[in-house]
Amino acid sequence: MSSNGQVPGGPGDLTPEWLTGVLREGGHLPQGAVSTVEVEPIGADRGFTGVIARLLPTYAGAPGGPESLVVKLPTAEQLVASGYRASRGDDPEAARRHFEHCATEVAFYRDLANGLADGRAALPRVYHTAVDADGLRAVILLEDLGAGTDGDSLAGCTPAQAYAVVEAVAPLHARMWQQPAPAWVRPFVTDPAARQRWYAARVDPFLARYGDTLPSWMPGLLRRLQSNYGAVLAELNRAPRTLVHGDLHLDNVAFFDQAVPGSHRPVVVYDWQGVRSGPAMLDLAAAVAGSLSPDDRRGVESDLFHRYAQLLRDHGVDDYPLHQARHHYRLALLCQVAGRVNWLTNADPESSSPREKELMASAFGDGRLIAALRDHNLT
């Protein structure tokens, strides 16, 4: 995995020569060469930033390499930019910040992924990563997860799928529990007061745009957070630290049918741009309250907590009592609220894809987070 070198700027650079070189560099093509490669764009309807494509190579010589791969060019320009990219326009500083997020994901796959994976790895296999800091380019070449079923944040998931996600992330959390993180891993929050001010400035614009779509008690909660969100963040900062995905919604998960021969893992979690050192309950709040219908969540939430705690103990973490986890989960729900307010206030609906617009409408409109707030007495 190189840190510079040949980093494609777009799909036109994904040539047989380039693919031959990176597969050989990683030891994935011991003989032969890529003779042709078909580039099939995917994920355009999901509002992903950059370009994601399935690569279908043919090989000259035997035995050849992978039958298909997925390449992620997170800084490449799409024909139609996502709302996230469009909202930043031609701002060089915004482009630099976006590149830094992309470089973080490259570093995750380069430095951590192999050590976190095990026989039932929740992470995709990585064939190649590279960054070009001067050109603000990055590339990640992964296994093709096409045999799985993509999660869908709009549709939600079943209780069985929620269990699968919890069972996948708990061992990852346990392996990095209270361990020093690499220097490139950002902390969850460094300045709670500044984060509170940033959130507080967005509440009035948010309520002006969406206030009439919310339950009557919601504006009061949002305004209370204007003055106490920093305290919420500071308390979460004192929770045990681990490596968290930071954006564990269903669009970043693939599910696999265990009845299919050769399927050795029920879940793969991808898109690690938001990886952070922080409280584990950030991931649980997104994966449970953000993914299950209110009725399904009420039926399994308590048992999911017990299962998560047991998995931590199974992997050597015995200093996180269940009552603490529940308390941190409630605080993480408030972080979900603030995050969605920030996102919806900054988003540009006019330049967003149809799916992005659906996701915006569902952020509070699907009722999942609102029901969780009520059930946990956070209104």
C-alpha positions as CSV (number, residue, x, y, z in Angstrom):
1,M,0.0,0.0,0.0
2,S,1.7,3.2,-1.1
3,S,1.4,6.6,0.4
4,N,1.8,8.4,-2.9
5,G,2.7,7.3,-6.4
6,Q,-0.1,6.6,-9.0
7,V,-3.3,7.9,-7.6
8,P,-6.1,8.0,-10.2
9,G,-7.9,11.3,-10.7
10,G,-11.0,9.7,-12.1
11,P,-12.4,6.6,-13.8
12,G,-10.4,7.3,-17.0
13,D,-7.2,6.6,-15.0
14,L,-8.3,3.1,-14.0
15,T,-6.4,1.4,-16.8
16,P,-5.3,-2.2,-17.1
17,E,-1.7,-1.0,-16.5
18,W,-2.6,0.8,-13.3
19,L,-4.6,-2.2,-12.0
20,T,-1.8,-4.6,-12.9
21,G,0.7,-2.5,-11.0
22,V,-1.2,-2.1,-7.8
23,L,-2.3,-5.8,-7.6
24,R,1.3,-6.9,-8.2
25,E,2.5,-4.4,-5.5
26,G,0.1,-5.9,-3.0
27,G,0.9,-9.5,-3.9
28,H,-2.6,-10.2,-5.3
29,L,-1.4,-10.9,-8.9
30,P,1.6,-13.2,-8.7
31,Q,1.4,-14.1,-12.4
32,G,0.0,-12.6,-15.6
33,A,-1.4,-9.1,-16.1
34,V,-4.7,-7.3,-16.4
35,S,-5.5,-7.2,-20.1
36,T,-8.8,-5.3,-20.0
37,V,-10.8,-3.7,-17.2
38,E,-14.5,-2.7,-17.3
39,V,-15.4,0.2,-15.1
40,E,-19.0,0.1,-13.8
41,P,-20.0,3.2,-11.7
42,I,-22.1,2.3,-8.6
43,G,-23.6,4.1,-5.7
44,A,-24.5,7.2,-7.6
45,D,-28.1,7.1,-6.3
46,R,-26.8,7.0,-2.7
47,G,-25.4,10.5,-2.7
48,F,-21.9,9.3,-2.0
49,T,-19.1,11.8,-2.5
50,G,-16.5,11.1,-5.2
51,V,-16.7,8.1,-7.5
52,I,-17.3,4.5,-6.6
53,A,-17.0,1.9,-9.3
54,R,-16.9,-1.9,-9.7
55,L,-13.9,-3.1,-11.7
56,L,-14.3,-6.2,-13.8
57,P,-10.9,-7.2,-15.1
58,T,-9.8,-9.9,-17.5
59,Y,-6.4,-11.4,-17.2
60,A,-3.7,-12.5,-19.6
61,G,-1.9,-15.4,-18.0
62,A,-2.8,-17.7,-15.1
63,P,-4.1,-17.8,-12.5
64,G,-5.1,-14.1,-12.5
65,G,-6.3,-12.0,-9.7
66,P,-9.7,-11.1,-8.2
67,E,-12.7,-11.5,-10.5
68,S,-14.1,-8.2,-9.4
69,L,-13.2,-5.3,-7.1
70,V,-14.6,-2.0,-6.0
71,V,-12.6,1.2,-6.2
72,K,-13.3,4.3,-4.2
73,L,-12.0,7.6,-5.5
74,P,-13.5,9.9,-2.8
75,T,-12.0,13.1,-4.1
76,A,-12.8,12.5,-7.8
77,E,-15.5,14.7,-9.4
78,Q,-18.9,13.1,-10.3
79,L,-20.9,14.1,-13.3
80,V,-23.5,15.2,-10.7
81,A,-22.0,16.2,-7.4
82,S,-23.6,15.1,-4.2
83,G,-25.3,17.8,-2.1
84,Y,-22.4,17.5,0.4
85,R,-19.9,18.4,-2.3
86,A,-22.1,20.9,-4.0
87,S,-22.6,22.8,-0.8
88,R,-18.9,23.4,-0.6
89,G,-18.6,24.8,-4.1
90,D,-15.1,25.8,-5.1
91,D,-13.8,26.5,-1.6
92,P,-10.2,25.4,-1.4
93,E,-10.3,25.0,2.3
94,A,-13.4,22.9,2.1
95,A,-11.6,20.7,-0.5
96,R,-8.7,20.3,1.8
97,R,-10.9,19.3,4.7
98,H,-12.7,16.8,2.5
99,F,-9.3,15.3,1.4
100,E,-8.3,15.0,5.1
101,H,-11.4,12.9,5.8
102,C,-10.5,10.7,2.8
103,A,-6.9,10.4,3.9
104,T,-8.2,9.3,7.3
105,E,-10.0,6.4,5.7
106,V,-6.9,5.4,3.7
107,A,-4.9,5.4,7.0
108,F,-7.6,3.3,8.7
109,Y,-7.3,0.6,6.0
110,R,-3.5,0.9,5.8
111,D,-2.7,0.9,9.5
112,L,-5.6,-0.6,11.5
113,A,-7.9,-2.8,9.4
114,N,-5.8,-5.9,9.3
115,G,-5.1,-5.8,13.0
116,L,-8.8,-5.4,13.8
117,A,-10.1,-8.2,11.6
118,D,-10.4,-11.8,12.6
119,G,-11.9,-15.0,11.1
120,R,-15.4,-13.4,11.0
121,A,-14.1,-9.9,10.0
122,A,-16.6,-7.1,9.9
123,L,-14.3,-5.2,7.5
124,P,-13.8,-5.5,3.8
125,R,-10.6,-7.0,2.4
126,V,-8.3,-4.2,1.1
127,Y,-6.1,-4.6,-2.0
128,H,-4.6,-1.2,-2.3
129,T,-4.7,2.3,-0.8
130,A,-2.8,5.5,-1.8
131,V,-3.0,9.2,-1.2
132,D,-1.5,12.1,-3.1
133,A,-1.5,15.1,-0.7
134,D,-0.3,17.6,-3.3
135,G,-3.0,16.7,-5.8
136,L,-5.7,16.1,-3.1
137,R,-6.3,12.6,-4.4
138,A,-7.0,9.3,-2.7
139,V,-7.8,5.8,-3.8
140,I,-9.0,2.7,-2.0
141,L,-9.3,-0.7,-3.7
142,L,-11.5,-3.1,-1.9
143,E,-13.1,-6.5,-2.3
144,D,-16.4,-6.5,-4.2
145,L,-19.3,-6.8,-1.6
146,G,-21.8,-7.4,-4.4
147,A,-22.7,-10.8,-3.0
148,G,-24.1,-9.1,0.1
149,T,-27.3,-7.0,0.5
150,D,-26.7,-3.3,1.0
151,G,-28.3,-1.8,4.1
152,D,-30.8,0.9,3.6
153,S,-31.1,3.8,6.0
154,L,-34.5,4.7,4.6
155,A,-35.9,1.3,4.9
156,G,-34.4,0.5,8.3
157,C,-33.4,-3.0,9.3
158,T,-34.8,-6.1,11.1
159,P,-34.0,-7.0,14.7
160,A,-31.9,-9.8,13.4
161,Q,-29.8,-7.4,11.3
162,A,-29.4,-5.0,14.3
163,Y,-28.0,-7.9,16.3
164,A,-25.6,-8.7,13.5
165,V,-24.3,-5.1,13.4
166,V,-23.9,-5.1,17.2
167,E,-22.1,-8.4,17.1
168,A,-19.8,-7.1,14.4
169,V,-18.8,-3.8,16.0
170,A,-18.5,-5.0,19.7
171,P,-15.3,-7.0,19.0
172,L,-13.8,-4.1,17.0
173,H,-14.6,-1.8,20.0
174,A,-13.1,-4.3,22.4
175,R,-9.8,-4.5,20.5
176,M,-9.2,-0.8,20.8
177,W,-10.8,-0.3,24.3
178,Q,-8.8,2.3,26.2
179,Q,-5.9,1.8,23.8
180,P,-3.8,4.7,22.4
181,A,-5.0,5.6,19.0
182,P,-2.7,6.4,16.1
183,A,-1.9,10.1,15.8
184,W,-4.0,10.5,12.7
185,V,-7.2,9.3,14.5
186,R,-9.1,12.4,15.6
187,P,-10.7,12.6,19.0
188,F,-14.5,12.6,19.2
189,V,-14.4,16.2,20.4
190,T,-11.6,18.5,21.5
191,D,-13.6,21.7,22.4
192,P,-17.1,21.0,23.7
193,A,-17.8,24.7,24.2
194,A,-16.9,25.5,20.6
195,R,-19.0,22.6,19.4
196,Q,-21.9,23.9,21.4
197,R,-21.6,27.4,19.9
198,W,-21.5,25.9,16.4
199,Y,-24.7,23.9,17.1
200,A,-26.4,26.9,18.9
201,A,-26.0,29.1,15.8
202,R,-27.9,26.6,13.7
203,V,-31.0,26.0,15.9
204,D,-33.0,29.1,14.8
205,P,-32.4,28.5,11.0
206,F,-33.3,24.9,11.5
207,L,-36.5,25.7,13.3
208,A,-37.4,28.3,10.7
209,R,-37.1,25.6,8.0
210,Y,-38.4,22.5,9.8
211,G,-40.1,23.6,13.0
212,D,-43.6,23.0,11.9
213,T,-42.8,19.3,11.0
214,L,-41.6,18.5,14.6
215,P,-43.6,17.3,17.6
216,S,-44.5,20.2,20.0
217,W,-41.8,19.3,22.6
218,M,-38.9,19.1,20.1
219,P,-38.1,22.9,19.8
220,G,-37.8,23.1,23.6
221,L,-35.3,20.2,23.6
222,L,-33.3,21.9,20.7
223,R,-33.2,25.2,22.6
224,R,-32.1,23.5,25.8
225,L,-29.2,21.9,24.0
226,Q,-28.2,25.4,22.9
227,S,-27.0,26.0,26.4
228,N,-26.1,22.5,27.6
229,Y,-24.8,20.6,24.5
230,G,-21.2,21.3,25.6
231,A,-21.9,19.6,28.9
232,V,-23.3,16.6,27.1
233,L,-20.1,16.4,25.0
234,A,-17.8,16.9,28.0
235,E,-19.5,14.0,29.8
236,L,-19.3,11.7,26.8
237,N,-15.6,12.7,26.6
238,R,-15.1,11.1,30.0
239,A,-16.5,7.8,28.8
240,P,-14.1,4.9,28.0
241,R,-12.5,5.5,24.7
242,T,-12.3,3.2,21.8
243,L,-12.2,3.3,18.0
244,V,-15.7,4.2,16.7
245,H,-16.9,4.2,13.1
246,G,-18.6,7.6,13.7
247,D,-21.2,7.2,11.0
248,L,-22.7,3.8,11.6
249,H,-25.9,4.1,9.6
250,L,-27.2,1.3,7.4
251,D,-26.0,2.8,4.1
252,N,-22.5,1.9,5.4
253,V,-23.3,-1.8,6.0
254,A,-23.6,-4.9,3.9
255,F,-25.4,-8.0,5.1
256,F,-24.6,-11.6,4.0
257,D,-26.7,-14.6,4.0
258,Q,-25.1,-17.2,6.2
259,A,-26.9,-20.0,4.3
260,V,-24.8,-19.2,1.2
261,P,-21.7,-21.5,1.0
262,G,-18.5,-19.6,1.5
263,S,-20.2,-16.7,3.4
264,H,-18.2,-16.5,6.7
265,R,-19.4,-13.2,8.1
266,P,-22.9,-11.8,8.5
267,V,-22.0,-8.1,8.2
268,V,-19.3,-5.9,6.7
269,V,-19.0,-2.3,7.8
270,Y,-17.3,0.1,5.4
271,D,-16.9,3.9,4.7
272,W,-14.5,4.7,7.6
273,Q,-13.9,8.4,6.8
274,G,-15.5,9.4,10.1
275,V,-13.4,7.0,12.3
276,R,-12.8,8.6,15.7
277,S,-11.4,7.9,19.2
278,G,-14.4,8.3,21.4
279,P,-17.3,6.6,23.3
280,A,-18.6,3.4,21.9
281,M,-22.3,4.4,22.4
282,L,-22.0,6.8,19.4
283,D,-22.0,3.7,17.2
284,L,-24.7,2.0,19.2
285,A,-27.1,5.0,19.1
286,A,-26.7,5.2,15.3
287,A,-27.0,1.5,14.7
288,V,-29.9,0.8,17.1
289,A,-32.1,3.9,17.5
290,G,-31.3,5.1,13.9
291,S,-32.0,1.8,12.2
292,L,-34.9,0.0,13.9
293,S,-38.5,0.9,13.8
294,P,-39.8,2.2,17.2
295,D,-41.7,-1.0,17.9
296,D,-38.8,-3.3,16.9
297,R,-36.4,-1.2,19.0
298,R,-38.6,-1.3,22.1
299,G,-38.7,-5.1,21.7
300,V,-35.0,-5.8,21.5
301,E,-33.1,-2.7,22.8
302,S,-32.5,-4.0,26.3
303,D,-31.4,-7.4,25.0
304,L,-29.1,-5.7,22.5
305,F,-27.4,-3.9,25.4
306,H,-26.9,-7.1,27.3
307,R,-25.5,-8.8,24.2
308,Y,-23.1,-6.0,23.5
309,A,-21.9,-6.0,27.1
310,Q,-21.4,-9.8,27.0
311,L,-19.4,-9.5,23.8
312,L,-17.2,-6.8,25.4
313,R,-16.6,-9.2,28.3
314,D,-15.9,-12.1,26.0
315,H,-13.1,-10.0,24.4
316,G,-11.6,-8.9,27.7
317,V,-13.4,-5.7,28.6
318,D,-14.9,-6.0,32.1
319,D,-14.9,-2.4,33.3
320,Y,-17.9,-1.0,31.5
321,P,-21.0,-1.5,33.7
322,L,-24.3,-1.8,31.9
323,H,-25.8,1.2,33.7
324,Q,-22.9,3.4,32.4
325,A,-23.4,2.2,28.9
326,R,-27.1,3.0,29.1
327,H,-26.4,6.5,30.4
328,H,-23.8,7.1,27.6
329,Y,-26.3,5.8,25.1
330,R,-28.8,8.5,26.2
331,L,-26.2,11.2,25.8
332,A,-25.3,9.8,22.3
333,L,-28.9,10.1,21.3
334,L,-28.6,13.9,22.0
335,C,-25.5,13.9,19.8
336,Q,-27.6,12.3,17.1
337,V,-30.1,15.2,17.4
338,A,-27.4,17.9,17.2
339,G,-25.8,16.1,14.3
340,R,-29.0,16.0,12.3
341,V,-29.7,19.7,13.1
342,N,-26.3,20.6,11.8
343,W,-26.6,18.5,8.7
344,L,-30.1,19.7,7.7
345,T,-29.2,23.3,8.3
346,N,-26.0,23.1,6.2
347,A,-27.4,20.9,3.4
348,D,-28.5,22.4,0.1
349,P,-31.7,20.7,-0.9
350,E,-31.6,22.3,-4.4
351,S,-28.3,20.5,-5.3
352,S,-29.1,17.3,-3.5
353,S,-29.9,14.0,-5.2
354,P,-33.3,12.5,-4.9
355,R,-32.1,10.0,-2.3
356,E,-30.4,12.7,-0.3
357,K,-33.7,14.6,-0.2
358,E,-35.4,11.5,1.0
359,L,-32.8,11.1,3.7
360,M,-33.2,14.7,4.8
361,A,-37.0,14.2,5.0
362,S,-36.5,11.0,7.1
363,A,-33.9,12.5,9.5
364,F,-36.7,13.2,12.0
365,G,-39.7,12.3,9.8
366,D,-39.3,8.6,10.1
367,G,-39.9,8.8,13.8
368,R,-37.1,6.5,14.9
369,L,-35.0,9.0,16.8
370,I,-38.0,11.0,18.1
371,A,-39.4,7.8,19.6
372,A,-36.1,6.9,21.2
373,L,-35.8,10.3,22.7
374,R,-39.3,10.0,24.2
375,D,-38.7,6.4,25.4
376,H,-35.5,7.5,27.2
377,N,-37.1,10.5,28.8
378,L,-35.1,13.1,26.9
379,T,-38.0,15.3,25.9
